[in-house]
């Protein structure tokens, strides 16, 4: 590694630490003051709220790390440009593209580290964090989810759902058990599918077995469509289903194969699968864009202008990236296109800024 590469790497890592501490600290502080009332309202100790935030911090780090690296690159090269260091390097015959080598290496290494961090640490911590929030704070009804099967315990009732699709808000393979005070089965309802329409569940291809008090036998009835009111709504089922962020890449891939093997749609999970690869790679793209943005600002403007442009660019990327993912969830774009479109567009943006900077 050359002296110049060591210098750039050292400066970027120094400012990266400062920027990340500021962004993550601000994020955690806002989240703490936003949710502390919920913990106090349930008479829960502050230590539990702190544990919740500590467990959530790895996910926050993963979400904010690319932006932190992006701003660090802008700050370093903005200061170098203001101090005429870039001009001196160009006068010595060193082009902008020579500066890309250490920055690209940092972006690539950071992408790999971010991927493995989100694979190993985040699934463990966010699972416990979500459990604290839903069970201890929100006091939601008991739900057990294993793979695709969801069990929901209500008041003298148990619901079993083979598979729930969050994108279409439809449940498949629904079985409902109703009990009396002695916990004896008095009615069972089986439905092929259930859709949430206008605040109520519409069941399709329904078979209902009800206990006749006089004869003691179960009377069976069939319905093509039957409306029912349940104790749960799609948001409750959504939290019962294991989230993509709680699974590693290999676990999510295996989950998708099992879901699709039984004939269910897993488009939303496939979007998340490709996003697990696409999002860490943005570190490389934003590093390249950061150099172009910083070098395009004049000496009089200083690094402040570059930072402002960088914050706006990062905000636009996050909005555009989320929009593309939502199109993938709605099956308007193929999963791989939905996950990688934002990266492709911003890669073109990074190349254009670099060409103009040179």
C-alpha positions as CSV (number, residue, x, y, z in Angstrom):
1,X,0.0,0.0,0.0
2,X,1.4,3.4,-1.0
3,X,1.8,6.3,1.4
4,X,-1.2,8.1,-0.3
5,X,-3.4,5.1,0.1
6,X,-2.5,4.7,3.8
7,X,-3.2,8.4,4.3
8,X,-6.6,8.3,2.6
9,X,-7.6,5.0,4.4
10,X,-6.6,6.4,7.8
11,X,-8.5,9.6,7.3
12,X,-11.7,7.9,6.1
13,X,-11.7,5.4,9.0
14,X,-11.1,8.3,11.5
15,X,-14.1,10.3,10.2
16,X,-16.1,7.2,9.7
17,X,-15.9,6.4,13.4
18,X,-17.0,9.9,14.4
19,X,-19.9,10.1,11.8
20,X,-21.2,6.6,12.7
21,X,-21.2,7.4,16.5
22,X,-23.1,10.6,15.8
23,X,-25.7,9.0,13.5
24,X,-26.2,5.8,15.5
25,X,-26.3,7.8,18.7
26,X,-28.9,10.2,17.3
27,X,-31.0,7.3,16.0
28,X,-30.9,5.5,19.3
29,X,-31.7,8.6,21.3
30,X,-34.7,9.4,19.1
31,X,-35.9,5.8,19.3
32,X,-35.5,5.8,23.1
33,X,-37.5,9.0,23.8
34,X,-40.1,7.8,21.3
35,X,-40.7,4.4,22.9
36,X,-39.9,5.0,26.6
37,X,-43.5,6.1,27.2
38,X,-44.6,2.6,26.0
39,X,-42.3,0.9,28.5
40,X,-43.3,3.2,31.4
41,X,-47.0,2.8,30.5
42,X,-46.7,-1.0,31.1
43,X,-44.7,-0.5,34.3
44,X,-41.6,-2.1,32.8
45,X,-38.2,-1.3,34.1
46,X,-35.9,1.1,32.3
47,X,-33.3,-1.6,32.1
48,X,-35.7,-3.5,29.7
49,X,-36.0,-0.5,27.5
50,X,-32.2,-0.2,27.4
51,X,-31.9,-3.9,26.6
52,X,-34.4,-3.4,23.8
53,X,-32.3,-0.6,22.3
54,X,-29.0,-2.4,22.7
55,X,-30.4,-5.4,20.9
56,X,-31.8,-3.2,18.1
57,X,-28.5,-1.3,17.7
58,X,-26.8,-3.9,15.3
59,X,-29.7,-3.4,12.9
60,X,-29.4,0.3,13.2
61,X,-25.6,0.1,12.4
62,X,-26.3,-2.0,9.3
63,X,-28.9,0.5,8.1
64,X,-26.8,3.6,8.7
65,X,-23.3,2.3,7.9
66,X,-23.4,3.0,4.1
67,X,-24.5,6.6,4.7
68,X,-21.8,7.0,7.4
69,X,-19.1,5.8,5.0
70,X,-20.5,8.0,2.2
71,X,-20.4,11.1,4.4
72,X,-16.9,10.2,5.6
73,X,-15.6,10.0,2.0
74,X,-17.2,13.4,1.2
75,X,-15.6,15.0,4.3
76,X,-12.1,13.6,3.7
77,X,-12.0,14.6,0.0
78,X,-13.8,17.8,0.7
79,X,-11.1,18.8,3.2
80,X,-8.4,17.7,0.8
81,X,-9.9,19.8,-2.0
82,X,-10.2,22.8,0.3
83,X,-6.6,22.5,1.4
84,X,-5.5,22.2,-2.2
85,X,-4.1,18.7,-1.6
86,X,-6.1,17.4,-4.6
87,X,-4.7,20.2,-6.8
88,X,-1.2,19.3,-5.6
89,X,-1.7,15.6,-6.4
90,X,-3.0,16.5,-9.9
91,X,0.0,18.7,-10.5
92,X,2.2,15.7,-9.6
93,X,0.5,13.7,-12.3
94,X,-1.8,11.8,-10.0
95,X,-5.3,11.6,-11.5
96,X,-8.6,11.2,-9.8
97,X,-8.8,7.6,-10.8
98,X,-5.7,6.8,-8.7
99,X,-7.6,8.0,-5.7
100,X,-10.3,5.5,-6.5
101,X,-8.1,2.5,-5.6
102,X,-8.0,2.9,-1.8
103,X,-11.6,4.2,-1.6
104,X,-12.9,1.3,-3.8
105,X,-11.0,-1.2,-1.6
106,X,-12.5,0.3,1.6
107,X,-16.0,0.2,0.1
108,X,-15.6,-3.4,-1.0
109,X,-14.2,-4.6,2.4
110,X,-16.9,-2.6,4.1
111,X,-19.6,-4.3,2.0
112,X,-18.3,-7.8,2.8
113,X,-18.1,-7.0,6.5
114,X,-21.6,-5.5,6.5
115,X,-23.0,-8.6,4.8
116,X,-21.5,-11.0,7.3
117,X,-22.4,-8.7,10.2
118,X,-26.1,-8.7,9.0
119,X,-25.9,-12.4,8.6
120,X,-24.4,-13.4,11.9
121,X,-25.2,-10.7,14.5
122,X,-28.4,-9.0,13.3
123,X,-30.7,-12.1,13.1
124,X,-29.9,-13.0,16.7
125,X,-30.3,-9.6,18.3
126,X,-33.3,-8.3,16.3
127,X,-35.3,-11.5,17.1
128,X,-34.9,-10.8,20.9
129,X,-35.6,-7.1,20.3
130,X,-38.9,-7.8,18.5
131,X,-39.9,-10.3,21.1
132,X,-39.5,-7.7,23.9
133,X,-41.5,-5.1,22.0
134,X,-44.4,-7.4,21.0
135,X,-44.7,-9.6,24.1
136,X,-43.6,-7.3,27.0
137,X,-44.7,-3.9,25.7
138,X,-47.6,-4.5,23.2
139,X,-49.1,-7.4,25.2
140,X,-50.3,-9.0,21.9
141,X,-52.2,-12.3,22.1
142,X,-50.0,-15.4,22.3
143,X,-48.8,-16.5,18.8
144,X,-46.4,-19.3,17.9
145,X,-44.8,-19.5,14.5
146,X,-42.6,-22.3,13.3
147,X,-41.6,-22.2,9.7
148,X,-44.9,-21.6,7.8
149,X,-47.3,-22.7,10.6
150,X,-48.9,-20.0,12.8
151,X,-50.8,-20.8,15.9
152,X,-52.9,-18.0,17.6
153,X,-54.6,-18.5,21.0
154,X,-57.7,-16.4,21.6
155,X,-60.5,-16.5,24.2
156,X,-61.5,-20.1,24.2
157,X,-60.3,-20.5,20.6
158,X,-57.2,-21.6,18.7
159,X,-56.5,-20.7,15.1
160,X,-54.0,-22.5,12.9
161,X,-52.8,-21.0,9.6
162,X,-50.5,-23.0,7.4
163,X,-49.2,-19.9,5.5
164,X,-49.7,-16.2,5.5
165,X,-48.7,-14.0,2.6
166,X,-48.0,-10.4,3.9
167,X,-47.9,-8.9,0.4
168,X,-51.5,-10.0,-0.5
169,X,-52.7,-10.1,3.1
170,X,-54.1,-13.6,2.5
171,X,-53.9,-16.6,4.7
172,X,-54.0,-20.2,3.4
173,X,-55.0,-23.5,5.1
174,X,-57.0,-22.0,7.9
175,X,-58.4,-24.1,10.8
176,X,-60.3,-22.6,13.7
177,X,-61.1,-24.5,16.9
178,X,-63.7,-23.2,19.4
179,X,-64.1,-24.6,22.9
180,X,-66.6,-24.2,25.8
181,X,-65.8,-23.4,29.4
182,X,-64.8,-27.0,30.0
183,X,-62.4,-26.7,27.0
184,X,-64.4,-29.2,25.0
185,X,-64.4,-28.8,21.3
186,X,-67.8,-27.3,20.1
187,X,-67.0,-26.1,16.6
188,X,-64.3,-26.4,14.0
189,X,-64.0,-24.3,10.8
190,X,-61.7,-25.2,7.9
191,X,-61.1,-22.9,5.0
192,X,-58.9,-23.1,2.0
193,X,-58.1,-19.4,2.0
194,X,-58.9,-16.1,3.8
195,X,-58.7,-12.5,2.5
196,X,-58.9,-9.4,4.6
197,X,-61.4,-7.0,2.8
198,X,-62.8,-3.8,4.3
199,X,-61.8,-4.6,7.8
200,X,-63.2,-8.2,7.9
201,X,-62.0,-11.7,6.9
202,X,-63.6,-13.4,3.9
203,X,-63.1,-17.2,4.0
204,X,-63.3,-19.3,0.8
205,X,-64.2,-23.0,0.4
206,X,-65.3,-23.4,4.0
207,X,-66.3,-26.5,5.9
208,X,-67.9,-25.9,9.3
209,X,-68.5,-28.6,11.9
210,X,-70.7,-27.6,14.9
211,X,-71.6,-29.7,17.9
212,X,-75.4,-30.3,18.2
213,X,-76.3,-30.1,21.9
214,X,-79.3,-32.4,21.6
215,X,-77.8,-35.3,19.6
216,X,-74.2,-34.8,20.7
217,X,-73.0,-35.2,17.1
218,X,-71.2,-32.8,14.9
219,X,-73.2,-31.2,12.1
220,X,-71.2,-30.4,8.9
221,X,-72.0,-27.5,6.6
222,X,-70.2,-26.3,3.5
223,X,-69.9,-22.7,2.2
224,X,-68.1,-21.2,-0.9
225,X,-67.7,-17.9,0.9
226,X,-68.2,-17.1,4.5
227,X,-67.5,-13.9,6.5
228,X,-66.0,-14.1,9.9
229,X,-64.7,-11.7,12.6
230,X,-61.4,-12.7,14.3
231,X,-59.4,-11.4,17.2
232,X,-56.5,-10.8,14.8
233,X,-55.8,-8.5,11.8
234,X,-53.2,-8.8,9.1
235,X,-50.7,-6.7,11.1
236,X,-50.9,-9.3,13.9
237,X,-50.2,-12.1,11.4
238,X,-47.4,-10.1,9.9
239,X,-45.6,-10.0,13.2
240,X,-46.2,-13.8,13.8
241,X,-44.5,-14.7,10.5
242,X,-40.7,-14.8,10.8
243,X,-39.3,-11.7,9.3
244,X,-36.5,-11.7,6.7
245,X,-34.3,-9.6,8.9
246,X,-34.5,-12.4,11.6
247,X,-33.1,-14.9,9.1
248,X,-29.7,-15.3,7.5
249,X,-29.3,-15.5,3.7
250,X,-29.1,-19.3,3.8
251,X,-32.1,-19.6,6.2
252,X,-34.2,-17.3,4.1
253,X,-33.3,-19.2,0.9
254,X,-34.3,-22.5,2.6
255,X,-37.5,-20.9,3.9
256,X,-38.4,-19.7,0.3
257,X,-37.8,-23.2,-1.1
258,X,-40.1,-24.8,1.5
259,X,-42.8,-22.2,0.9
260,X,-42.7,-22.6,-2.9
261,X,-42.5,-26.4,-2.7
262,X,-46.0,-26.3,-1.1
263,X,-47.4,-24.1,-3.9
264,X,-47.4,-20.8,-2.0
265,X,-46.2,-17.5,-3.3
266,X,-42.9,-16.2,-1.9
267,X,-42.2,-13.2,-4.1
268,X,-41.8,-10.9,-1.1
269,X,-39.2,-13.1,0.5
270,X,-37.3,-13.3,-2.8
271,X,-37.2,-9.5,-2.9
272,X,-35.7,-9.6,0.6
273,X,-33.3,-12.3,-0.4
274,X,-31.8,-10.3,-3.2
275,X,-31.9,-7.2,-1.0
276,X,-29.6,-8.9,1.4
277,X,-26.9,-8.9,-1.3
278,X,-27.8,-5.6,-3.0
279,X,-27.8,-3.3,0.1
280,X,-24.3,-4.0,1.4
281,X,-22.9,-3.5,-2.1
282,X,-24.1,0.1,-2.0
283,X,-21.1,0.9,0.1
284,X,-18.9,0.7,-3.0
285,X,-21.2,2.8,-5.1
286,X,-21.6,5.5,-2.5
287,X,-17.8,5.7,-1.9
288,X,-17.3,6.4,-5.6
289,X,-20.2,8.9,-5.7
290,X,-18.7,10.6,-2.6
291,X,-15.4,11.3,-4.3
292,X,-17.2,12.8,-7.3
293,X,-19.4,15.0,-5.1
294,X,-16.5,16.2,-2.9
295,X,-14.2,17.0,-5.8
296,X,-16.9,19.0,-7.7
297,X,-17.3,21.5,-4.9
298,X,-15.1,24.5,-5.2
299,X,-12.6,25.6,-2.7
300,X,-14.7,28.6,-1.6
301,X,-17.7,26.4,-1.0
302,X,-15.8,24.1,1.4
303,X,-16.8,20.6,2.5
304,X,-20.1,21.8,4.0
305,X,-21.7,22.1,0.6
306,X,-20.5,18.6,-0.3
307,X,-21.9,17.2,3.0
308,X,-25.3,18.9,2.3
309,X,-25.4,17.4,-1.2
310,X,-24.3,14.0,0.2
311,X,-27.1,14.0,2.8
312,X,-29.6,14.8,0.1
313,X,-28.2,12.1,-2.2
314,X,-28.3,9.5,0.6
315,X,-31.9,10.5,1.4
316,X,-32.9,10.2,-2.2
317,X,-31.2,6.8,-2.5
318,X,-33.0,5.4,0.5
319,X,-36.4,6.7,-0.8
320,X,-35.8,5.3,-4.3
321,X,-34.4,2.0,-2.9
322,X,-37.5,1.5,-0.7
323,X,-39.8,2.4,-3.6
324,X,-38.2,-0.2,-5.8
325,X,-38.6,-2.8,-3.1
326,X,-42.2,-1.9,-2.7
327,X,-42.7,-2.5,-6.4
328,X,-41.1,-5.9,-5.9
329,X,-43.4,-6.7,-3.0
330,X,-46.4,-5.8,-5.1
331,X,-45.1,-8.1,-7.9
332,X,-44.8,-5.2,-10.3
333,X,-41.1,-5.8,-10.7
334,X,-39.2,-9.1,-10.6
335,X,-37.4,-9.6,-7.2
336,X,-33.8,-9.2,-8.6
337,X,-34.8,-6.1,-10.6
338,X,-36.5,-4.5,-7.5
339,X,-33.5,-5.1,-5.3
340,X,-30.8,-4.0,-7.7
341,X,-32.4,-1.1,-9.7
342,X,-31.4,1.6,-7.1
343,X,-27.8,0.4,-7.1
344,X,-27.7,0.4,-10.9
345,X,-29.1,4.0,-11.1
346,X,-26.7,5.3,-8.5
347,X,-23.8,3.5,-10.1
348,X,-24.5,5.5,-13.2
349,X,-24.7,8.7,-11.1
350,X,-21.4,7.9,-9.4
351,X,-19.7,7.4,-12.8
352,X,-21.1,10.7,-14.1
353,X,-19.9,12.6,-11.1
354,X,-16.5,11.1,-11.4
355,X,-16.2,12.0,-15.1
356,X,-17.2,15.6,-14.4
357,X,-14.9,15.8,-11.4
358,X,-11.9,14.8,-13.5
